Amino acid sequence: MNQECSSDSLSRLPFSPPVYWLLSLSTPMDANASTVAPSQTATTQSEPKGKEFLNHLEVYLAKRDGVDKLLKISRYATNIILASSVLQETVPLTRQLKSFESSVGLSRKAFRLGKFVQDVNALRNSHFDSKEEILLSVIAYGGEGLYYFVEQFIWLAKSGLIDTKHSRNLQKISAWAELIGYIGSISLKLGI
């Protein structure tokens, strides 16, 4: 769970270290998953084919984190404007901002498609020193992985591709999985 980057790994990044830092800002689990340098995920010839595929898939999916974070900032800024008294409800811009916020929320879900694979790989590649660490890792990575997996179906329902009758239950499962993942992640980082 070490989030520090060596100067050698920073020099191989396609962007400057401050931009890398900015893009790595997110939830505790995301920050750990997105700080993996390409050299760390390079496979050796002794690795099984499936593990090699998942490592390559994780590297590909991690590149969308920057776009997701940009959308997150846009959505939260819009929420702050809407929650403040800057705009009155009757102003046409208010309706447009509400529509924008909703659209960005849906777009962010699309950028998370397949992101649960990062948690599967993180759990598989973890080295455990105790039974407690195994349990907390399963809670952290499993909770976050389940959250991202269920979010795919919520996106499909909101996009109109699947029936929305299960949407409310999926949202509850997603919220609980995210909370459980956060608890596990925080516990791991604090060494509880």
Buried (B, 14 or more C-beta within 10 A) or exposed (E): BEEEBEEEBBEEBEEEEEEBEBBBEBBBBBBBBBBBBEEEBEBEEEEEEEEBEBBEBBBEBBEBBBEBBBBBEBBEEBBEBBEEEEBEEEEEEBEEBBEBBEEBBBBBBBBBBBBBBBBBBBBEBBEEEEEEBEBBBBBBBBBBBBBBBBBBBBBBBBEEEBEEEEBEEBBEBBEBBBEBBBBBBBBBBEEE
